[in-house]
Each structure stands twice: as structure tokens, then as C-alpha cells.
């Protein structure tokens, strides 16, 4: 297991170093998320208290749709110069490739969130009254679940001709339980309600993460064999 984690970190470091050099994917994700926030800030009146109810949904909207842009590039970039063949033939466990991609995608999406979520609160003049630590916990658990499933499906869709269109079709139905739980938990925390009310949603998100992590970890080898 230690060798798998070490190889996963090597793959993640390779992806992140390439992204730091090109800034192609993260730049596209930041621009997209910022445009979404800007458009919604003009579509709704930030001074209307009822508009504050859409904030939890917008947090996850910009996370998912900007994240899909990065997930699409995650494996498509490996097809350039047939790099995926090199990864398959390397003396490493295929699961380490999956974990490495998950880690790299998670870091990229988290970096986008560090920009987009404060901008969202700023443009909507939203005053944060909830507990910051609980909010961060919910965002991390929800984002991790999104990346776990999204990375697996990105590898599955990478061989299709219209992979950019196929990934959202496959991904969004599977994300429904996670997004519903994420929005509800975020709403409870942002409105400074009793944390116990959000605990059931957080447990559901954590169970979702663990279930799909185990399934994707063991099934990824078959995707690599068929790619």
C-alpha cells in the first residue's frame, strides 16, 4: 500500500507540475467559475435577503461545473503523445494512477474554490455567521466525493469520441445524492442552525465518499486494461 501511495504522489506531482507550467486547465476553471458568480450576481439583487438562500446551491454549482472542465482534461491530456500507454506499461499498480489523478484533481478544484467562494460571498454581500471549520469540512468532503467519482468516469469516458459531452451525462446523475446532502449541510451551517441537524447529511456524504472510493479503486484496473 505504501508503494501505491508513493507512486500516486509521483503521478499527482507530475500533473501538478505540468499544470503550473501551462496554467491551461486551472485558468479555464477560474475564469468559468468567476463568470458564473458574476452573472448570478447581476441576475439577482444581492440586497434581497431571499437571494441569500441560493448561496449554498451556488457554492456547489461553481464547484461541479468548473471541476468538470478539469476532469475532462485529466485523462485526455494523457492521450497526447500516447502517454497513457507509458503509464499502463510502467511497473506500478493501476490503482496508483487513479489515486494520483484524484489527488491532482482535488488540489486543482480546491485552488479554484479558494478564489471563487470568497468572490461569491463578496459579490452577494453575504455575511458569514456560521462556523467556518464546519463549512470547510463540508466543502472538503463534498469536493472529495465529486473528484472520486468524476476521476473514475473521466477515465471511462476518455476513449469515447465525444468525451466532453459524455462525462457530464454519466457524472451528474451519480452526484445527485452527494449534491443534495452537500447543499443541505451547507445551508444549515451558513444559516448558523444547530450543527446536529447537519450531522446526518455530513455522515451521508462521508459514506458516499468511502463507498465510491472503494468501488473505483478496485474497478479502475479494468478501465486501464480496456483503454
N, C-alpha and C positions, 0 to 999 in steps of 0.2 A: 504493500500500500504506500510505503514511503517513496518508492521509486516512481509510482504512478503520480503522486503529488509533485515530486521533483520535476518529472517530465511535463506535467501540466503547467507548472510555473514557467518552465522554459518556453513552452508554446505561447503562453499568455504574454511573456516578456517580448517575444518576437513580434506578436501582433501589435502590442502597445508601442514598441519602438518604431515599427513601420508607420503607425498612425501619428506618432509625434513628428516624424519626418514629413509626412504628406499633409496631415490635418484635413484630409478629404472627408472622411466619414463624420468625425465629430463636428466639423464646421457646418456640414449639411444638417446635422441633427440640431445644433444650437440655433441655426437660422430658422429652421422649421418650427421648433418649439416657441421661439420668440415671436414669430409671425402669428402663431395660433393664439398666444396670450394677447398680443396687440389687437388682433381682430376682435376677440371676445371682449376686450376692454372697451372698444368702440361700440360694439353691438349692445352692451348692457350699460346701464347707468351705475357706476360704482357707488354713488351716494345712496342708492336704494338698498335698504337692509335685506330685502328679499333676494337680491342678487348674491349676497354672501352664501346662500345655500348652494350655489353652483361651484363654489371653490373646491370642495372635496372631489367632485367629478372632474374638474379641470386639471387637478393635480395628476390624476391617473390618465386622463386623455392625452396630455402632452407627453407623459412618460411612455405610454404604449405606442403612440403613432410616431414619435421621434425615434423610439427604440427599434421599431420595425425597420426603419431605414438602415440602422446599423447592423441589425441581424441579417438583412439581405446581403450586405457586403461581407459578412463574416466568412462564408464559405465560397461565395462567388469569386472573391479575390484569390482563393487557393487554386481555382481552376486556371488562373493565368499562369502561363509557363509550365502548366501541368504540375504545380507544386503539391497538389493533393496526392498525386501518385508517390511523390517522395515521402510524404507523411505516412502513407499506408505501408510503404516498404521499409520505413525506419524501424529499428528494433525497440519499439515502445508499445505499450498496451494501447489499443484504440480508445479505451476509456479515458486515458490521459489527454488525448486530443480533445475529447468532449469537455472535460473539466477545464482545460486550458482556455478553450473558446468561451466557456461560461464565465470564467474569471475575467477575461479581457472584455467581454461584452458588458459585464456587470460594472466594471470600472468606468467604461465609456458612458454608460447610461447614468451612472451616479454623478459623473462630472457634468453632464447636461442638466441634471436635476439641481445641482448646486447653483446653476445660473438661472434656470427657468422658474423654479419655485419662488425664490426671492423676488424675481421680476413680477411674477403673478401676484404676490401679496402686495407689492408696491403699487402696481397699476390699478389694482382694485381697492387700494387704501384699506387693506384688511389688517385689523389689529389682532395679533395672536394672543389669545388668553389661555390657551390650553398648555399642557405640559410638553415641552419641547422634546424631552427624551422619549416619551411615548409616541410622539409624532414621527420622530426619526426611526424608531423601532418598526412602526407600521410600514413606513416607506421602504425600509430595507427588506423586510420580509416579503412585501408585495412585489418589489422590484426583482428580488432574487427568484421568486416563483415565475415571474414573467420571463426572465432570462433563461431559467432552467428549461422551460417548455419551448420557448422561442428558438434557442440554440439548436435543440434537437430537431425541430421542424424545419429550421433553416438548412440543416444538413440534408434532411429528407427532400426538400424542395429544390436543392441546388442543381440537381441533374435535370430538372424539368425545363422546357423551353421558356415558359413564362413564370419563372420562379418568383419574380417580384409581385406578380398577381396571385400566385398560388399560396404564398406564405400567409398573408392576412386571412385568406379563406380558411386555411387549416387552423390558424392560431387563435383567432378571436373567439370561436365557439368554445374552445378548450379553456380560454381565460375567463369565461363568464363567472364561474364561482369565485375565483380569486378577485376579480374586479369588483363584484358585488360586496364581498367581505371587506375589501380594501376601502371602498367608498364609504361604507357604513362605519367602519372603525375610524377612518379619518374624520368623518363628520362628528362623531361623538367626542373625539379628542379636541378638535378645533373649537367646538362649542362649549368646551370645558364641562362636559357632563361627567357622570360618575364613571370612573375608569372600568369598574366591574362590568358595565354594560358593553364595553368594547372587548373585554377579555374573550368572550365566546367567538367573536369574529377573528380575533388575533390567533386563537387556537385553530380555527378552521384554516386560516392562511398558512400557519406552520405545518399543519397536517398535509395540506395540498403540496407544499414545497417538498416535504420528505417523501411523499408518495411518488411524485413525478421525478424527483431526483433519483430514487432507486430504480424506477422503471427505465428512465432514459439512460442511466449509467450502464445498465446491463444490455439494453437493446441497441445502443449506439454501434456496437461491433458489427451487427448485421447490416446497418446502414453503410458502414465503411466498406464492407465486402461487396455490396451491390452497387457502389458508386464507381 
